[in-house]
Amino acid sequence: MISPQEVETMIQSKLPEAKVQVAGDGQHFEAVIVSAEFEGKSRVKQHQLVYSALTEAMASDIIHAIALKTYTPQDWQSANRV
């Protein structure tokens, strides 16, 4: 099994400036990633960037599933206005 912190580290290896929050049970995870790297990219391209950091872990079934929520810093700010 893998910890949420290890998944977070994998994502940050590909997107070092990103703010990453990961929760999960060792096989199934949920991640929220905020990165300027996502600017101008479709949601699919954003997710592909994240998946590229997790390719090995997913191919070997260390990570069985991950749900992603990706945001640009501006989108994150807009989504979290009260």
C-alpha positions, 0 to 999 in steps of 0.5 A: 500500500501507498500513503496519501503523502507518497502520492502527493510527493509523486505529483509534486515531482512532476509539478513542483510548484503545485499545491497538492492535497491527497486523501485515500485508503492506500489504493483509492485516492482523491487529489486536489491540485492547484498549479499555474502549469494548468493555465490554458490547458483543457481539463483532460490535459491537466489530468494527463499532466498529473497522471504522468507523475503516477504512471508507474504506480498505476501500471503496477496497481500500487494505486488502483484509482485516483479521482482528480480535481485540478485548478489553476490558481485563479480557478481555485480562488474563484471556486473558494470565494464565499 
